[in-house]
Amino acid sequence: MPQNAKINALSEPLVSEIGSDSSSLRALRETRGYSLEELSLTCGLAVGEIEDIENGRAADPAKLRRIAAALRLPQDALIAFAAPTPAAQGRPLA
């Protein structure tokens, strides 16, 4: 676990400041000091799974909860804003 992740839990104002889309997961991860590989080891997901979530291609709630726990966020903190959009899923916007 990165040193700064051990020291401070991520505050709610910081979560709000970073934003509310799937690319924000990357910002949260980087703010916490995690590389993709470190987060992968910490939460037990493959690097590719995390990349998919960060790029808006996948948003399995169970995976999001595992990432949130690794980043020391509330369990459902990522669920609301990391869900893929229709465009991210390859579907045209209506």
Sequence and secondary structure as in RCSB ss.txt:
>XXXX:A:sequence
MPQNAKINALSEPLVSEIGSDSSSLRALRETRGYSLEELSLTCGLAVGEIEDIENGRAADPAKLRRIAAALRLPQ
DALIAFAAPTPAAQGRPLA
>XXXX:A:secstr
  HHHHH    HHHHHHH SSTHHHHHHHHHTT  HHHHHHHHT  HHHHHHHHTTS   HHHHHHHHHHTT  T
TTTTTT S  TTTTT    
